[in-house]
Amino acid sequence: MKQSYKPPAVNTVLQHYRSHIRYVALVNGQIDQDTEDYITQTLLTALFKFRFEG
């Protein structure tokens, strides 16, 4: 995944789900990087579609 600036709240969400994402991305005991990247990108897309009211 390309490194770029992410707001602290987004990093917190990514850190929270990182182990879950890696577990789901396991293929034959190895982490499939493409799958991990796809899931992470899907999560980021969903986060930025979410309307924060504050």
C-alpha positions in Angstrom: 0.0 0.0 0.0 1.3 3.4 -0.9 2.3 5.4 2.2 0.6 8.8 2.5 -0.6 11.1 5.2 -3.6 9.9 7.1 -5.4 11.7 9.9 -4.8 10.3 13.4 -8.3 8.9 13.6 -7.8 6.9 10.4 -4.6 5.5 11.7 -6.3 4.4 14.9 -9.0 2.6 12.9 -6.4 0.9 10.7 -4.4 -0.2 13.7 -7.5 -1.6 15.3 -8.4 -3.7 12.3 -4.8 -4.6 11.1 -4.7 -8.0 12.9 -8.2 -8.9 11.6 -7.3 -7.9 8.1 -4.1 -10.0 8.2 -5.9 -13.0 9.5 -8.5 -12.8 6.7 -5.7 -12.3 4.1 -3.9 -15.6 5.1 -3.5 -18.0 2.2 -1.7 -21.3 2.9 -0.2 -19.8 6.1 1.2 -16.7 4.3 -0.3 -13.2 4.3 -1.4 -12.4 0.7 -0.3 -8.8 0.3 -2.7 -8.1 -2.6 -5.7 -9.3 -0.4 -4.5 -7.3 2.6 -4.1 -4.1 0.4 -7.6 -4.7 -1.1 -9.3 -5.0 2.2 -7.4 -2.0 3.7 -8.3 0.1 0.6 -12.0 -1.0 0.9 -12.0 0.0 4.6 -10.4 3.4 3.8 -13.0 4.0 1.0 -15.8 3.2 3.5 -14.3 5.5 6.1 -14.2 8.5 3.8 -17.8 7.9 2.7 -18.9 8.0 6.3 -20.4 11.4 7.3 -19.0 12.6 10.6 -21.3 14.8 12.6 -19.7 16.9 15.2 
